[in-house]
Amino acid sequence: MRGSDFIIHAGDICDSMVIDELARIAPVTVVRGNNDRGAWANALPETELVKFGGTFIYVIHDLAQLDIDPNGAGVRVVVSGHSHRPVIEHRDGVVFVNPGSAGPRRFKLPISVAELVVAGDLVSARIVELTHECARLT
């Protein structure tokens, strides 16, 4: 994650220290996941809208709770995390990204993050699988 300009965490942080560690790398936006509990987690928003240049990115933990029409709202990317299943889908001009989980392995899914590159009006995304050693260092 070093070298990132910005970090987005789509929830299930599980420990506020994770936010602190990420913030040492780059500015960070986080939303609360269903496994985030306690006073620190109650202070986290359920959704966030961030803008990079002219590109809006909507962050929500559980995609099933999506409360906007991304296209109608001018959102180019929706980042979610609830399923922990890494996936990139393009729907009606919107990129839907679930980076997976960079922490402990969930179910039998890979340990992964996603990289978004926003350059003007262009948005590209890729899933990056991590080895167990890399996951501990991120």
N, C-alpha and C positions, 0 to 999 in steps of 0.2 A: 504494500500500500504506500510505501515511501515513494515520493515523487508525484503523488496525487495532488491535484489542485483543490479538490473538494471531496468529502466522503459523505455518502448517504447510507444510513442504517435503517432498514425497514422493520425494525422491531425484533422482539425476543432477545433483548440485550442481556437480560438476566442479572447484570451487576453494573452499577453506575461507574465503576472503575474502567469499564470498557470504553465508555464515552470519553473519559479523561485521557485514556491512552490514545484513542483515535484523534482527539483534538490536538495532541502533541505532533501529529503527522500533518494534519491539514484541517481547515475549517470543516465542521461536521454538522449535518442535520440528521435528527433521529425522530422516529415516531414510536409510540408505545405498542408493544406486542402483547398477545394474550398471556405470555409467560413473564411479563414484567410487572412486578408487584412491589408494594411498599411506597413510602412517601416520595422517594426519588422518582419512581415510575409514574406516580399519579400526577406529577408536574409535567410529564411529557405529553405532547399533543398526539391526537389520534391520526391526524393527517397534516401534511405540510405541502406548500407550493413553493418551489424554488425556481429562480430564473437565472439562466446563464446567457448573457447577450439577449437575443430575442427568443430564446427557447425556454419554455416552461416545462418543469418536471414535477409531477404530482406523486407524493409519497404516501402510501397507506400500507398497513400491515397485511390485512386480509382483503384480497381482491374481491371477494364476495360481498364486501361492504362498500364497494366503490359508490360514492354518493354524487358523482358528477358525470356528465357526458364529456369525456376528454376532448373529443373533436370540437364540440360546441364551445368548450371553455378555452380552446386554443392551446391545449396541452399536447406536446409532442411525445413525451415519455411518461409512463406510469411505472413506478417502482413499487413492488410489493414483496412480502417475505413469508407469509404464513405457512405455506406448504413446504418450505425449505427445498423445493424441487427446482433446481436451476433451469431456467427456460428464457428464451427470447422469442417473442411473437410479434408480428406486424399485423395490425388490424386497422383498416380504414385510415392509414396514414399515421397511426399512433404506435409507438414501440412499447410493448409491455415487457418488463424485465423483472424476473425473480432471480436474484443472484445466488440463491441457495443459502448455505450456512457456512461461515468461516470458522465457527467454533467447533465444539464437539460434534462428531458425526451424528446425524439425525437419521434414524431408521437405517436404511441401507443406501442412502444417498451420498453422492460425493461431497467432499468438503470443497467449497468454492466461493468465489466472489465474482462480481461482474465489473467490467470496465466499460464506461461510457465515454465516448469522445464527442464533444460538441464543438463544431467548427462552423461558425456562421449558421446557416440553415441546415447544415448536414449533421446528422446524428448517427453514430455507429455504436454498436454494442457487441460485446463478446463475453462469454463465460470463461473464467480462468479456474481450473481445478488446482487445488493446493495439496501438497504433501502434508502429512501430519506435522512435520517439523515446521513448515512454512506457516501453517495455521496458528501455531503457538507464537510465532514471531510477529504476526500482523497486528 
